[in-house]
């Protein structure tokens, strides 16, 4: 059996190839836009969201081609969100995934268009899942899952709350709401998209949701911790920017040690949700390993 590292390397190559095919060629008009889209999407990041798609889908023997379409879709949404998040009108960051951000290299206007185009491409990818053995109803369900996670009730709404909260003193409940939308929603959608590629997952929707909600929030809690406990070279993005921008985080609200304790509790919740599925004979070890990786990562 492959180790988690070997499995992630294999699936990292798989998503890189699939994205390379999905994205327009750099020499296709408009060349500057397509080159920038590829710059923003390829050769970068841990691909945690696509990995969750694959791990959830493989638990229920989902068709590989359908999982590719869903994995590409969620990664396009994630990449677009990073491009827009780094813009001067948002977080104004110059470093992402260890290289200059898109607006630094291609300009702000092009960066806006890159995000817009990647968002549209995500849904084009989902539409192609039917060719990968997903039914029309499954495709409609996946479109609904991703649209909700990316919109005002998910990632975009969380970003709006984040902007409004800058310089404000929030309580822990308000920070949790913001984090569940801004970061958690797309991670939850990643698990749901993988599961949605197989009807065998239907009886386990509640357990999967509990698992995904736990790791979705844990991801941002760990991000908050790393922002103060790590450095830019390790993170591949600017460290300390939350405090620099006076943003409320779990560390600023609870303190560093309490935030670490919360991440540990969320990991326990994730494993508890998986225990139900494991008890029924389902192979959930990849989901469990990814939960550990999310909560114990160093970048």
C-alpha positions as CSV (number, residue, x, y, z in Angstrom):
1,X,0.0,0.0,0.0
2,X,1.2,3.5,-0.8
3,X,2.2,5.8,2.0
4,X,0.4,9.1,2.3
5,X,3.4,10.9,0.7
6,X,3.4,8.5,-2.2
7,X,-0.3,8.7,-2.7
8,X,-0.2,12.5,-2.6
9,X,2.6,12.6,-5.0
10,X,0.7,10.4,-7.4
11,X,-2.5,12.4,-7.2
12,X,-0.6,15.6,-7.3
13,X,0.8,14.6,-10.6
14,X,-2.7,13.5,-11.7
15,X,-4.3,16.9,-10.8
16,X,-1.4,18.8,-12.4
17,X,-1.9,16.8,-15.7
18,X,-5.7,17.3,-15.6
19,X,-5.4,21.0,-14.9
20,X,-2.8,21.3,-17.7
21,X,-5.4,19.9,-20.1
22,X,-8.3,21.9,-18.7
23,X,-6.6,25.3,-18.8
24,X,-6.3,27.0,-22.1
25,X,-2.8,26.8,-23.7
26,X,-0.6,29.8,-22.9
27,X,-0.3,30.6,-26.7
28,X,-4.1,30.7,-27.2
29,X,-5.6,34.1,-27.5
30,X,-5.7,36.1,-25.3
31,X,-2.2,34.9,-24.6
32,X,-1.5,37.2,-21.6
33,X,-4.6,36.0,-19.7
34,X,-4.1,32.4,-20.5
35,X,-0.4,32.5,-19.5
36,X,-1.4,34.2,-16.2
37,X,-4.1,31.6,-15.5
38,X,-1.6,28.8,-15.9
39,X,0.9,30.7,-13.7
40,X,-1.8,31.0,-10.9
41,X,-2.9,27.3,-11.1
42,X,0.0,25.1,-12.0
43,X,3.1,24.0,-10.1
44,X,2.0,25.2,-6.7
45,X,0.5,24.4,-3.3
46,X,-0.2,21.2,-1.4
47,X,-3.5,20.6,-3.4
48,X,-5.3,19.7,-0.2
49,X,-8.7,20.4,-1.7
50,X,-8.2,18.0,-4.7
51,X,-6.7,15.4,-2.3
52,X,-9.9,15.5,-0.3
53,X,-12.0,15.1,-3.4
54,X,-10.0,12.0,-4.4
55,X,-9.9,10.6,-0.9
56,X,-13.6,11.0,-0.3
57,X,-14.5,9.6,-3.8
58,X,-12.2,6.6,-3.6
59,X,-13.8,5.7,-0.3
60,X,-16.9,5.0,-2.3
61,X,-15.3,3.7,-5.5
62,X,-16.3,6.8,-7.5
63,X,-15.2,6.9,-11.2
64,X,-11.7,8.3,-11.6
65,X,-12.6,10.7,-14.5
66,X,-15.5,12.2,-12.5
67,X,-13.2,12.8,-9.6
68,X,-10.7,14.5,-11.9
69,X,-13.4,16.9,-13.1
70,X,-14.4,17.7,-9.5
71,X,-10.8,18.0,-8.3
72,X,-10.0,20.4,-11.1
73,X,-13.1,22.5,-10.3
74,X,-12.4,23.0,-6.7
75,X,-8.7,23.8,-7.4
76,X,-9.8,26.4,-9.9
77,X,-12.0,28.1,-7.3
78,X,-9.2,27.9,-4.8
79,X,-6.7,29.4,-7.2
80,X,-9.0,32.2,-8.2
81,X,-9.6,33.0,-4.5
82,X,-5.9,33.3,-3.9
83,X,-5.4,35.6,-6.9
84,X,-8.1,37.9,-5.7
85,X,-7.1,37.7,-2.0
86,X,-3.6,38.9,-2.8
87,X,-4.8,42.0,-4.7
88,X,-3.9,45.4,-3.3
89,X,-7.6,46.1,-2.6
90,X,-7.7,43.0,-0.4
91,X,-4.6,41.7,1.5
92,X,-2.0,43.3,-0.8
93,X,0.4,40.4,-0.8
94,X,3.5,40.0,-2.9
95,X,4.3,36.3,-2.2
96,X,2.2,33.2,-2.8
97,X,3.2,29.6,-3.0
98,X,6.8,30.7,-2.8
99,X,6.7,33.0,-5.9
100,X,5.5,36.5,-6.8
101,X,1.7,36.9,-6.8
102,X,-0.2,37.2,-10.0
103,X,-0.8,40.9,-9.8
104,X,2.9,41.5,-9.2
105,X,3.8,39.6,-12.3
106,X,0.9,40.5,-14.6
107,X,-0.7,43.6,-13.2
108,X,-3.9,44.1,-11.2
109,X,-6.3,44.2,-14.1
110,X,-5.0,40.9,-15.5
111,X,-5.2,39.4,-12.0
112,X,-8.8,40.3,-11.7
113,X,-9.5,38.7,-15.1
114,X,-7.5,35.6,-14.1
115,X,-9.8,35.1,-11.0
116,X,-12.9,35.7,-13.1
117,X,-11.9,33.2,-15.7
118,X,-10.8,30.5,-13.3
119,X,-14.1,30.7,-11.5
120,X,-16.0,30.2,-14.8
121,X,-13.6,27.3,-15.8
122,X,-14.4,25.5,-12.5
123,X,-18.0,25.1,-13.6
124,X,-17.0,24.1,-17.1
125,X,-15.0,21.3,-15.5
126,X,-17.9,20.1,-13.5
127,X,-20.1,20.1,-16.6
128,X,-17.5,17.7,-18.1
129,X,-18.0,15.2,-15.2
130,X,-20.9,13.6,-17.1
131,X,-18.3,12.4,-19.7
132,X,-16.5,10.9,-16.7
133,X,-19.5,8.6,-15.8
134,X,-21.3,11.0,-13.5
135,X,-25.0,11.2,-14.1
136,X,-26.8,14.4,-15.0
137,X,-28.3,14.6,-11.5
138,X,-24.8,14.1,-9.9
139,X,-23.4,17.0,-12.0
140,X,-26.3,19.3,-11.0
141,X,-25.7,18.4,-7.4
142,X,-21.9,19.1,-7.7
143,X,-22.6,22.5,-9.3
144,X,-24.9,23.3,-6.4
145,X,-22.3,22.3,-3.8
146,X,-19.5,24.3,-5.4
147,X,-21.6,27.4,-6.2
148,X,-22.9,27.6,-2.6
149,X,-19.4,27.0,-1.1
150,X,-17.9,29.8,-3.3
151,X,-20.6,32.4,-3.0
152,X,-22.0,34.8,-0.4
153,X,-23.0,31.9,1.9
154,X,-19.5,30.5,1.7
155,X,-16.0,31.7,0.7
156,X,-17.0,35.1,-0.7
157,X,-19.2,35.8,2.3
158,X,-16.4,34.9,4.7
159,X,-14.1,37.2,2.9
160,X,-16.6,40.0,3.3
161,X,-16.8,39.3,7.0
162,X,-13.0,39.3,7.2
163,X,-12.8,42.7,5.5
164,X,-15.4,44.1,7.8
165,X,-13.7,42.7,10.9
166,X,-10.3,44.3,10.2
167,X,-9.4,46.4,13.2
168,X,-12.4,45.2,15.1
169,X,-12.5,43.1,18.3
170,X,-14.5,40.0,17.7
171,X,-15.5,37.2,20.1
172,X,-14.6,33.6,19.4
173,X,-18.0,32.7,18.0
174,X,-17.8,35.5,15.4
175,X,-14.3,34.4,14.4
176,X,-15.6,30.9,14.0
177,X,-18.4,32.0,11.7
178,X,-16.0,33.9,9.6
179,X,-13.5,31.0,9.3
180,X,-16.2,28.4,8.6
181,X,-17.3,30.5,5.6
182,X,-14.0,32.0,4.3
183,X,-11.9,28.8,4.5
184,X,-14.0,25.9,5.8
185,X,-16.8,26.1,3.1
186,X,-14.5,25.1,0.2
187,X,-12.9,22.3,2.2
188,X,-16.3,21.0,3.1
189,X,-17.3,21.2,-0.5
190,X,-14.2,19.3,-1.5
191,X,-15.2,16.3,0.6
192,X,-18.8,16.6,-0.6
193,X,-17.8,16.8,-4.3
194,X,-15.7,13.6,-4.0
195,X,-18.6,11.8,-2.3
196,X,-21.1,13.2,-4.8
197,X,-19.3,11.3,-7.6
198,X,-20.7,8.0,-6.1
199,X,-24.3,7.3,-5.0
200,X,-22.9,4.8,-2.5
201,X,-21.9,7.8,-0.3
202,X,-25.5,8.9,0.2
203,X,-26.1,7.1,3.6
204,X,-22.9,8.7,5.0
205,X,-23.7,12.3,4.2
206,X,-24.1,13.3,7.8
207,X,-20.8,11.7,9.0
208,X,-19.0,13.2,6.0
209,X,-20.3,16.6,6.8
210,X,-19.2,16.3,10.5
211,X,-15.7,15.3,9.3
212,X,-15.5,18.0,6.7
213,X,-16.8,20.7,9.1
214,X,-14.1,19.8,11.6
215,X,-11.2,19.8,9.3
216,X,-12.5,22.9,7.5
217,X,-12.4,24.9,10.7
218,X,-9.2,23.2,11.8
219,X,-7.4,24.3,8.6
220,X,-7.9,28.0,9.4
221,X,-7.1,27.6,13.1
222,X,-3.8,26.1,12.1
223,X,-3.3,28.9,9.5
224,X,-3.8,31.4,12.3
225,X,-1.2,29.6,14.4
226,X,1.3,29.3,11.6
227,X,0.9,33.0,10.8
228,X,2.5,33.9,14.1
229,X,4.7,30.8,14.7
230,X,6.3,30.3,11.3
231,X,8.2,32.4,8.8
232,X,7.7,33.4,5.2
233,X,10.2,31.0,3.7
234,X,8.5,28.0,5.3
235,X,5.0,29.2,4.6
236,X,5.6,30.2,1.0
237,X,3.6,33.4,1.7
238,X,4.0,36.4,3.9
239,X,4.1,35.5,7.6
240,X,2.7,37.8,10.3
241,X,0.3,39.6,7.9
242,X,-2.8,39.0,10.1
243,X,-1.3,41.0,13.0
244,X,0.1,43.5,10.5
245,X,-3.3,44.1,9.1
246,X,-4.9,44.0,12.6
247,X,-7.2,41.1,11.7
248,X,-9.0,39.0,14.3
249,X,-7.8,35.4,14.4
250,X,-8.1,32.5,16.8
251,X,-4.7,33.4,18.1
252,X,-5.6,37.0,18.8
253,X,-8.9,36.0,20.4
254,X,-7.9,32.9,22.3
255,X,-4.1,33.0,22.6
256,X,-1.6,30.7,20.9
257,X,-1.9,27.7,23.3
258,X,-5.7,27.7,23.4
259,X,-5.7,27.9,19.6
260,X,-3.5,24.8,19.5
261,X,-5.8,23.1,21.8
262,X,-8.8,23.9,19.6
263,X,-7.0,22.4,16.6
264,X,-6.4,19.2,18.6
265,X,-10.1,19.0,19.6
266,X,-11.2,19.5,16.0
267,X,-8.9,16.7,14.8
268,X,-10.5,14.4,17.4
269,X,-14.0,15.4,16.1
270,X,-12.9,14.5,12.6
271,X,-11.6,11.1,13.6
272,X,-14.8,10.5,15.6
273,X,-16.9,11.1,12.5
274,X,-14.8,8.7,10.5
275,X,-15.1,6.0,13.2
276,X,-18.7,5.5,12.3
277,X,-17.8,4.8,8.7
278,X,-14.8,2.6,9.6
279,X,-17.1,0.6,11.9
280,X,-19.3,-0.1,8.8
281,X,-16.3,-1.5,6.9
282,X,-15.5,1.6,4.8
283,X,-11.9,2.3,4.1
284,X,-11.4,5.9,5.4
285,X,-7.7,5.8,6.1
286,X,-6.8,8.4,3.4
287,X,-9.4,10.8,4.9
288,X,-7.9,10.2,8.3
289,X,-4.4,10.8,7.1
290,X,-5.4,14.0,5.4
291,X,-7.1,15.2,8.6
292,X,-3.8,14.6,10.5
293,X,-1.8,16.4,7.8
294,X,-4.2,19.4,7.9
295,X,-3.9,19.7,11.7
296,X,-0.2,18.9,12.1
297,X,1.2,20.7,9.0
298,X,4.1,23.2,9.2
299,X,3.1,25.3,6.2
